[in-house]
Amino acid sequence: MKQVLNYNIHNLEIRLERNKGFDIIKNYDVELSMFRVNTTINPDIIYKIGEFTPSNEGCYVVDNKYHVKENYFYCKDSFNGMEWELEIFGFNQGKVVANYNYKMSGLIRYLSRFNFDTLFLRPLIFFKLKEQGKIMVHGGGVSKNGKAYIFPGRGGAYKTSLIMNILKEDNYSYIGDDWIVLDNSKTLAFPAHFSFFNYTFKEKRDEFINIFDKVKYLLCLAKYKENDKIKISNPCNLSLIIFMNKTSRNHEISIKKLDFNNAIDKLVQNIKMEFMYTSIPIIGFLLTHFHEYILAYSYIFPDSEIANYWENLKIDLKNNLDNNIDIYEIEVPKNYNSEILEKILEIIGE
């Protein structure tokens, strides 16, 4: 029996089709649940999970593995006990139809089948938002009084802990703690995995969780899907960027201003590094290999849009961001402490 789910992410319409199957935990679509809608009119992405017959005739074959032709990609691949088959029409530009089938061993597939179902949906969202002029940036963000403050950084740099603590201050709204969307000089909320963030916000003082937290979250999933305390941000003008860098020792927090061009380079590198992975609460990170698929396509079509994506992204960021915006870089100690929040609020002007 087919299950159809519809999403609208800032006017990017997505239709997901999959076979209903056994899940230990029902409705575990925690990544995009905040974007669920009843229907889509003209989906930009149609993402089908299940067996399919590939249309890979007439392709170039790269590394005996990747099948490429104009605006098309197909391969069979594997990682860490998981095997999949992926076909994408509209790989380079335009509307996407993706066919995806996978198999994996172990009971974990029943625990969070939905998250493995959507393994390749995030990079497709990433590229298709870009076609609409919107850029996904890896980082956290909050807003207040129409002004947005974003905090790019690598994993473990306390972005989520910081966002949690700022939201507990007066009148701040949530943009995201993993990804945010830039639309010209405005920020758009991207509350991915919101129920998991909601759990940490309500139950923890920082982002670090243990096995007991994971069990409690799963047992009370419905409770944490309900949002009764966190205000989701409206579109706001980007007013401040603060890069978060974690160090290996405990020391006094240091802050310095960043040059605009240097900051653009750091934003692009941060996005590029994160693009290789998909994060799944409870489980962790999965390597998607999507960056390899881009390289295979780019080898055959070096002048394609996707082959020049990172160069164009840098240009778009320069064009969209105000070069007079305040940009800082903060080095935070090995262990999170309240001084980090105090310094950030001081920069914001609280």
Secondary structure, DSSP 8 states (H G I E B T S, - for coil): -EEEEEEEETTEEEEEEEE----SSTT--TTTGGGEES--SS-SEEEEES------TT-EEETTTEEEETTEEEEEEEETTEEEEEEEETSSSSSEEEEEEEEE-STHHHHSHHHHHTTTHHHHHHHHHHHTTEEEEEEEEEEETTEEEEEEB-TTSSHHHHHHHHHTSTT-EEEESSEEEEETTEEE---TTHHHHHHHHHH-SSS---HHHHHHHHHTHHHHHS-SS--B---EEEEEEEEEEE-SS----EEEE--HHHHHHHHHHHHHHHHTEEEETTTEEEE--HHHHHHHHHHH-TTSTTTTHHHHHHHHHHHHS-TTSEEEEEEE-SS--HHHHHHHHHHHT-
